[in-house]
Amino acid sequence: MSIEVKVPTLGESVSEATVGQWLKKPGEAVALDEPIVSLETDKVAVEVPAPAAGVLGALVANEGDTVSVGALLALIEDGVAAAGAQAPAPRTETPVPPASASEAPAAAAPSGDAAALSPAVRRAVLEYGIDPSTVKGTGKDGRLTKEDVMAAAAAKQASPAPAVSAPAAAPAATVSGGRNEERVKMTRLRQTIAKRLKSAQETAALLTTFNDVDMSAVMEARAKYKDVFEKKHGVKLGLMSFFAKASVLALKDIPSVNAQIQGDEIVYFDYVDISVAVSAPNGLVVPVVRDVDKLSFADIEKSIANYGKAARDGTLTMADMAGGTFTISNGGVFGGLMSTPIINPPQSAVLGLHRIEDRPVVRNGEIVVRPMMYIALSYDHRIIDGREAVTALKTIKEAIEDPTRLLIDL
């Protein structure tokens, strides 16, 4: 008896998707509810679980195919032993676990086998010279993500220890003796990102204003309270909650930064929903932390942590990313010193954060060293005047340099 695997309902107004990656191969045993294929929509990646235990049969849709809701993806054949059906369930070490003990020697192969990695991960492995078999995946079911490769590359650059040199030798053998090219079709998510960002440049009158922030007070507060904060709330005290709260002060003082142009009208919001840019395996996504003006520091940190995990696992929903009145993008986690972020339409402004580094500054007539960060506010000049943008960014700067303002609403 064959059981059909069909494209599930993908969300409101979404009627089709692209087959991103088959997580199981024909002939492999699958357990009930085990993810067997990932689908990419315009906004999120969705994993389709097996509707029954059995053996994956013929694939009707191939990777890269566009499929509609309700379309047939594959068949699951009956007749596998119950034990065999349950075997694939523990998938913690490698993206594609062995189906039997006889295949155990190949367990390390998927990390280095290009067929087992997504196109983005394959490109990152070649670009950064990382041996994927040495990197532990943090994605869904232990799969390797682009962020895992980037983190391994950063660790390799930070430490010149001899142990790092061994993985670097593997890519050299791969590229030696020829010049290779790889053509990879853009995912639906990447196509949507490209269209939205290009549309923002063509539609909005984009301008960016900059400032720098002395992070001493925030870093001292984090160092002093991080342990008791995590013990009480079960989440780490990060920088994003400080900048989110500081942004609330600025948006309340300068309502146009929290407004949108809709047709020939300007819509002002009396609430603050902040889109937080998160790097996911398939591209940048912006889940929304809602009613930030009413949330505590702990609530903000928990929401961001949950969204970050969901982005890495590929479990974000379109509802998670709907709406948003303002965006914060933290390029500092990747080492960026300065940038001009692009607004997230139909929003009118985005705050860009960057890396913290010790720099000489003048305080009370003396040159001292302080942990400084450049911050940038890109905005739509059609709705936000330069004075308003500069004032909003200055308000954020002052709140970060004197966090007491966050408590007394100054």
N, C-alpha and C positions, 0 to 999 in steps of 0.2 A: 504493500500500500504506500502510495506517495502522498506527502503532505506539502502543500504549496507555501512558499515563502513570498509574501507580497510586500510592496511598498506601503508602509503605514501612513496614516494621516500625519501630515507634517506641520500643520498649524494653519491658522487663519490666513487666507489669501495666497497660500503656497500650494501649488498644484504639481510641481515636478522637482526632481533633484538629479544629481549626478552620482553615479556609483563611484565612490572614492577608493575603497580598498576592500577586497575580500579577505576576511580575517581567518577563514578556514578554506581548505582546498577540497575539491571533489574526492570522495572516498574516505575523508576523515570523519571520525565519530564526533558527534556534537551532543551536548547535554541540553536539556530543556532550559530555555531563557539564556543560553550562552550567546554572546554577540558573535554573529557570523559575517556581517558585512556593514561597512559604514557608508552612509549617504551624505552628500554635501548639498545643502541648500544655499540660498543667497546669503544666509546669515549664520547658520550653525551646521555642525556635523552631527548626524544622528546615527546611532548604532542600532541595527535591526537584530533582535534576539531570535533564536530558534524557537518556533512555535511548538516543537516536540523534540524528544530525544530520538536519535537515529544516526544515519550516515548521510552526509551531504552528497547529493546526487548531481545531476547536470546543472550547470550554471546557464540561466537564460539570458542574463545581462552581464556584460563584461565591464571591467573598470574603465571609466571614462564615458560610459553610455548615459544618455539622458533618459530618465524613467519617470512616469507619471504615478500619482497616487493610485494604489490598487493594482499596479502592474506586477506581473510575475517576475520574480528575481531568480528563484532556484527551486529545486525540489529536495525534500528530505525523505530518504528511503527508509522503510521499516526493516526490522530483522536484526539489529545489532544487539548484542548482549547488554544487559543493564549495566554491568560493570564497565564495559567498553564505553557506553554512553556517558558515564560519569567521569571517565578518565581525563577528558580535556578540561574539566572545570577549574582545577588549580592552575592558573596561568600567572605566576608571579615573577619568574626569573627571566623568561624570554618571550618575545612576541608570539612565536609559534611553537608550542611545546611538542615533544615527541609523542607519538601515538602508542608506542610500545617500547619495551626495554631494549629491543634490538636496535632501535633508532637512537638510543641515548648518546652515542658518540657524536651525533650531529647536533646536540643541544646548543652548542656554542655557535653553530653556523649561522642561524638567522640574524644575529647581530651584525655579522660581517657580510651577509648575503644581501645584495642589493634588492633582490626580490622581496625580502622581508621588511624593507624599510620604505617609508613613504618618500615620494620625490623630494620633498623639502628636506627631510633628514639626510637623504643620499647626497644632496648638494652640499649641505652643511658639513658632512663627514669629509668630503673631498676638499672643500674650501678651507677648513680648519686643520686638516691633517690629523684626524682623530680615528683611532681604532675603535669601532663601535662595540666590539666584543668586550672592551674594558670599561664601558660606561653602563651604569645601572639605569634602566628606564624608569621614569616616573609617570608615564602615561597610563591610560586605561589598561589594566591587566599587565602592567610592567613593560608596555611597549615604549620604545625609544622615541623621544620627541626632539624637535629642533633645539629647544631650550636646554635639554640634557647635553647635547653636543656643544652648544655655546658655553655652558657652564664648565664642561670639561676642558674646552679650549682656553677659557679664562684661567682655570687652575694651572694649566700647562704653562701659560705665559708667566704666571705669577711665581712659579717655582721652577728654577733651572736644574732641579735634582736629576741625576742620571736616570731615575726610574721613568721619567717622562719621555726620555729619548726613544725608548723601545717602541711605543705606539706610533711615533712620528715616522718610523722607518717604513711602515706598511703602505701608506699612501704614495711614498716615493716610488715604490715598485709598481704601483697601479698606473701612474701617469708617465713613467719613463718609456722612452721609445716611440712616442707618438703624441699627437695633439688631438684630443677628443672633444666632441660636442655632444650635448644631450638636449633633445627637444622634449619639453614636458608641457602638456596642455594645462592652461591656467584653470585652477579650480573655480567653481561657481562663486565661492566666497572671495577669492582674489579678484575675480572679474568685477564683483559688486563693489569691493573696496576701491578698485581703480576708477570705476564709473563715478562713485560718490565723491572721491577726492578731486577728480578732474572737474566734476560739476561744481564743487565748492569754489574752485579757482576761477571758473568761467562765470559764475553767478554772483558771488559775493565780492565786495570791494575789500580784499584782505590786506591787513596791515598788522605789524607786530611791534610791540613795545617791550623793552627789556629792563630788568633791574637785577640787583644782586642782594643776597640775604645772608646775614650773619647767623649761622645755625647753632651758635654756642648755647643759647638758652634752651632750645629744644633738645639738643644732644645731652645737655646736663640733666634735664628733666627725665629723659628716657633712661639714662644711666642710673638715676636715683630711684626711679619707680618701676623699672621694667620687671623686676622679679616679683614684687608684690602685685603688680598689675596682672601679670600672667597667672599668678597663683589664684587671684580672686576671680578673674574673668575667663581664664582658659584660652587666652589668645595673646599674642605678642603686641606690645605697644610700638607701632610703626610710625613712619613719617606722614603717611597719607591721611591719617585722622587729623593731624595738626593742620595740614594744608586744606583739607575738606572744611574744617571748622573756620579757618581763616577766610576761605572762599565765601562761606555763608555770610560773614560780616561784610565782605566787599559787595556781594550781590544784593544784599539788603539795602546797602547804602547807595549803590548805583544800579537801579532796577533794569536799565537798558542792557546791561551785560547778561542778565538772566531772562531776556526777552527774545522773541522770534518774529521775523517778518513772514506773514501768511497772506499772500495776495497783495492787496493794497492796504493791509492793516498791520499794526504792531500789536502782538499779544504779550502782555506782561503776566508773569506768574507770581503768585504770592507764596509759593513753595519752592524748594530747591531739590531737584533730582539730579545728582551728579553722575555722569557717565565716567567710568574709570577704565582707561585703556589698558587692556590685558593682552599679553602676547600668548597666542594659542598655537598649536602645531600647524594649523592651516592659514595663519595670518592674525592680524590684529583685530580684536573684538572689543566691544565697549558695553559691558553690562552696566546696569543702572542701579545705583544705591539711592533709594527713594526717601524723601522727607529727611534729608541730611540735617536740616535746620532743627529737627526734633530729636535726633539721635544722639546718644552718648558716644564718647570716644570708643568704648568697648563695642558698642553696636556697629559702628562704622568699620572697625578693624575686623570684626567677625564677618560682616557682609563681604568685605573685600577678600578676605581669606577664603571664604566659601566660593566666591566667584572665580578666584584664581585656580582653585582645585577643579572646579567644574570645567573651566576652560582647558586645562591640561588633560582632563579625562574625556573631553568632548561631549559633556552632558549639558552644556548651556542650552537654554531654550530661547525661542524668539521673544517670549514674554520677558525674559531677563534683560533683553536689550532694547525693548520698546520704550520710547519716550526719552527723557533726559533733557534738562534745560541748560546744562553746562558740562564741560569735560575737563578732566585732569589727566594728563599723560606724563608718565615718569620715565623719561629716557635716561635718567641717571643710573638706573639699574644695569644698563648696558655700557655705561662709561661715557655717555654723551656729555660734552662740555657746554654746548649751546646749540639751539635749533630754533626754527620758526615753524611751530606746529600748525597743521591745517585744521580749520574748524570742522565739526561733525554736523553737517546739515540735518535739520533746519536750525540748529543752534547758532548762536551769534558769536561765541567766544570759546577759547580753549586755553587752559593754563598748562604750560610746559615746564616740567621740573628736570633738573640735570644733576650731574654728579657733584658731590661735596669734596672740596679739596682745600688744604691749608694754603692761604694766600696772605701776603703782607697788606695790612690796611692801617689807616691812621685813626687812632682813638685818643682823644684829649691831647692832641699835639704830638703823640708818640706813635712810632711804627710798631705794630704788634702783629702776631700771626693769629688768624682766626679761621675756623672752618667755614668757607664761603660756598654759596651756590648761586648760579645764575638762574633766574626765572624769566619766563617769556609769556606774554599774553597776546595771542593772535585773535583778531576781532574783525567783524564785518563793519566797515566804516560807513555803510549805508544807514546803520541804526545806532552805532556807538561812536561818539565823537572822541577825538584824541585825548581831550582833557579827562573824559570819563574813564577811558581805558587806563591812562596813566594813574589816575586817582585810585581805581580799583586795584591795580597791581601794587601801588604804594600801601594801600590798606592791608593787603596780604603780607607784604614785607614787614610792616610794623607789628602785625599780630604774631608772626613767627619769631621776630626778634624779641618780643615782649609777650609771651603766652598768657600773661595775666589779663590781657585785653580780651582773650577768648572767654574768660570767666565773667567779666563785668560788661561785655558787649560794647567795646569801644573800637 
